[in-house]
């Protein structure tokens, strides 16, 4: 299987200028090819193939207006054409229903805060014996190696993010590492108050990285709004805002990695719900939904399950996991969000809403999960629906401290 390993790189001032030149050339080639295809479409002509675009690129290098394209590696320019082909393929596949719908390719702007170029094996890049990344027409760039690569990389993508940081992303072939087989299986219910609730009763609090950083982000954004447009001080203020957001995103990503790795290592099979994140992002809970990052977390669970020989099962988003009693299976209808504990009218079990949902997610996936972890508490005399009268209130359940995982 192919994996990406990303490392921070620290180019010098001259190397940053060379990379900026490569970013600009790749952007111009992409826009020229897109313009050629759009012009042909408007004129009713056939779709221009990649081979013809490559010939036009070679010819344009010999013209005075595009002679500076020869100052960067030709592989970078060819890969830019490849990126355009992928963008068109994704667009057409979305129209055919083969993948989620995406818009048509758009022109790239020099004002885009994220830039990238890709070098393949035939570009002649390599990792030197001193641990530096040697890029054609750029030089030897220092790399902060946080871990070793499992195999020789096939391609490297140099990325400049909105915070002005540079990264080298390597594509490597990695063999799956099958972990020791375990009998443990788990269902995972994702939420906002608690980020994840497991079917064994464990609750992991939501760190709410964006909410905690809102005060600093507000001050940085306010300082940015007061700077004159086009000034150097505004550019500096924009970098501060981008770095503040980058720290929040990095902390969220690290939390997702630690938790997903622990869940995959501890369980042979994991069941999750296929949430409609795009729909939830249109509600009043949009900021909290984006802050949680459920989609990124489930994606990590998916590729780590494939990497370590585990099983990940997604159940449909319309499964009534919060309406069904995990003890007897009786469905008694939807419940408002403020009801966090409810009593089954059929069997009299008192259930925690979130843990009960996690157990039902596991059962819907076909996993043999016991409901004993769902904090089920039997009532002495179950009251039937048709009965009238006064019944004693259930006693509070002592759940113990379940603020989260101490070690991820």
ChimeraX attribute file (.defattr): number of C-alpha atoms within 10 A of each C-alpha:
attribute: neighborCount
match mode: 1-to-1
recipient: residues
	/A:1	10
	/A:2	12
	/A:3	16
	/A:4	17
	/A:5	16
	/A:6	19
	/A:7	16
	/A:8	17
	/A:9	21
	/A:10	15
	/A:11	21
	/A:12	14
	/A:13	9
	/A:14	11
	/A:15	17
	/A:16	16
	/A:17	13
	/A:18	19
	/A:19	25
	/A:20	16
	/A:21	17
	/A:22	25
	/A:23	24
	/A:24	20
	/A:25	24
	/A:26	28
	/A:27	21
	/A:28	20
	/A:29	24
	/A:30	24
	/A:31	20
	/A:32	17
	/A:33	23
	/A:34	22
	/A:35	14
	/A:36	14
	/A:37	18
	/A:38	16
	/A:39	12
	/A:40	14
	/A:41	13
	/A:42	8
	/A:43	9
	/A:44	9
	/A:45	11
	/A:46	9
	/A:47	11
	/A:48	15
	/A:49	10
	/A:50	15
	/A:51	10
	/A:52	11
	/A:53	19
	/A:54	17
	/A:55	10
	/A:56	14
	/A:57	20
	/A:58	15
	/A:59	12
	/A:60	17
	/A:61	15
	/A:62	13
	/A:63	11
	/A:64	8
	/A:65	9
	/A:66	16
	/A:67	12
	/A:68	14
	/A:69	23
	/A:70	14
	/A:71	13
	/A:72	20
	/A:73	19
	/A:74	19
	/A:75	19
	/A:76	23
	/A:77	26
	/A:78	19
	/A:79	18
	/A:80	24
	/A:81	25
	/A:82	15
	/A:83	15
	/A:84	19
	/A:85	18
	/A:86	13
	/A:87	17
	/A:88	17
	/A:89	14
	/A:90	20
	/A:91	19
	/A:92	17
	/A:93	15
	/A:94	16
	/A:95	14
	/A:96	11
	/A:97	9
	/A:98	11
	/A:99	12
	/A:100	11
	/A:101	14
	/A:102	14
	/A:103	12
	/A:104	13
	/A:105	19
	/A:106	12
	/A:107	14
	/A:108	15
	/A:109	12
	/A:110	12
	/A:111	7
	/A:112	9
	/A:113	13
	/A:114	14
	/A:115	23
	/A:116	21
	/A:117	23
	/A:118	23
	/A:119	23
	/A:120	16
	/A:121	12
	/A:122	9
	/A:123	15
	/A:124	12
	/A:125	18
	/A:126	18
	/A:127	15
	/A:128	11
	/A:129	7
	/A:130	9
	/A:131	14
	/A:132	17
	/A:133	21
	/A:134	16
	/A:135	20
	/A:136	18
	/A:137	14
	/A:138	20
	/A:139	17
	/A:140	20
	/A:141	19
	/A:142	16
	/A:143	19
	/A:144	14
	/A:145	13
	/A:146	10
	/A:147	9
	/A:148	7
	/A:149	15
	/A:150	12
	/A:151	11
	/A:152	13
	/A:153	21
	/A:154	14
	/A:155	19
	/A:156	24
	/A:157	18
	/A:158	22
	/A:159	22
	/A:160	21
	/A:161	17
	/A:162	18
	/A:163	18
	/A:164	15
	/A:165	15
	/A:166	21
	/A:167	21
	/A:168	25
	/A:169	20
	/A:170	20
	/A:171	20
	/A:172	19
	/A:173	15
	/A:174	16
	/A:175	13
	/A:176	14
	/A:177	12
	/A:178	12
	/A:179	14
	/A:180	12
	/A:181	12
	/A:182	12
	/A:183	8
	/A:184	13
	/A:185	21
	/A:186	27
	/A:187	31
	/A:188	26
	/A:189	26
	/A:190	24
	/A:191	17
	/A:192	16
	/A:193	14
	/A:194	18
	/A:195	19
	/A:196	24
	/A:197	24
	/A:198	27
	/A:199	29
	/A:200	21
	/A:201	20
	/A:202	18
	/A:203	23
	/A:204	20
	/A:205	17
	/A:206	19
	/A:207	18
	/A:208	20
	/A:209	19
	/A:210	20
	/A:211	13
	/A:212	11
	/A:213	14
	/A:214	14
	/A:215	11
	/A:216	13
	/A:217	20
	/A:218	12
	/A:219	12
	/A:220	19
	/A:221	17
	/A:222	13
	/A:223	16
	/A:224	20
	/A:225	13
	/A:226	11
	/A:227	16
	/A:228	11
	/A:229	11
	/A:230	8
	/A:231	9
	/A:232	11
	/A:233	15
	/A:234	17
	/A:235	14
	/A:236	13
	/A:237	19
	/A:238	20
	/A:239	18
	/A:240	19
	/A:241	21
	/A:242	20
	/A:243	19
	/A:244	18
	/A:245	19
	/A:246	16
	/A:247	15
	/A:248	20
	/A:249	16
	/A:250	12
	/A:251	14
	/A:252	20
	/A:253	15
	/A:254	11
	/A:255	17
	/A:256	21
	/A:257	17
	/A:258	12
	/A:259	18
	/A:260	20
	/A:261	17
	/A:262	14
	/A:263	20
	/A:264	26
	/A:265	18
	/A:266	18
	/A:267	19
	/A:268	21
	/A:269	23
	/A:270	26
	/A:271	28
	/A:272	24
	/A:273	24
	/A:274	16
	/A:275	18
	/A:276	12
	/A:277	14
	/A:278	12
	/A:279	9
	/A:280	15
	/A:281	14
	/A:282	11
	/A:283	10
	/A:284	9
	/A:285	12
	/A:286	15
	/A:287	14
	/A:288	19
	/A:289	20
	/A:290	16
	/A:291	19
	/A:292	25
	/A:293	17
	/A:294	20
	/A:295	16
	/A:296	14
	/A:297	18
	/A:298	20
	/A:299	13
	/A:300	18
	/A:301	26
	/A:302	19
	/A:303	15
	/A:304	22
	/A:305	25
	/A:306	16
	/A:307	19
	/A:308	18
	/A:309	19
	/A:310	24
	/A:311	17
	/A:312	21
	/A:313	20
	/A:314	18
	/A:315	18
	/A:316	15
	/A:317	12
	/A:318	10
	/A:319	15
	/A:320	15
	/A:321	25
	/A:322	22
	/A:323	20
	/A:324	20
	/A:325	28
	/A:326	27
	/A:327	21
	/A:328	13
	/A:329	13
	/A:330	14
	/A:331	16
	/A:332	13
	/A:333	9
	/A:334	11
	/A:335	12
	/A:336	6
	/A:337	7
	/A:338	6
	/A:339	9
	/A:340	12
	/A:341	13
	/A:342	16
	/A:343	19
	/A:344	25
	/A:345	16
	/A:346	17
	/A:347	18
	/A:348	21
	/A:349	21
	/A:350	22
	/A:351	23
	/A:352	20
	/A:353	22
	/A:354	25
	/A:355	31
	/A:356	32
	/A:357	29
	/A:358	31
	/A:359	33
	/A:360	31
	/A:361	32
	/A:362	29
	/A:363	21
	/A:364	21
	/A:365	19
	/A:366	12
	/A:367	19
	/A:368	13
	/A:369	20
	/A:370	16
	/A:371	22
	/A:372	15
	/A:373	15
	/A:374	25
	/A:375	19
	/A:376	20
	/A:377	16
	/A:378	15
	/A:379	16
	/A:380	9
	/A:381	10
	/A:382	15
	/A:383	17
	/A:384	12
	/A:385	8
	/A:386	5
	/A:387	7
	/A:388	8
	/A:389	5
	/A:390	7
	/A:391	9
	/A:392	7
	/A:393	6
	/A:394	12
	/A:395	8
	/A:396	6
	/A:397	11
	/A:398	7
	/A:399	8
	/A:400	6
	/A:401	8
	/A:402	12
	/A:403	12
	/A:404	17
	/A:405	12
	/A:406	7
	/A:407	7
	/A:408	13
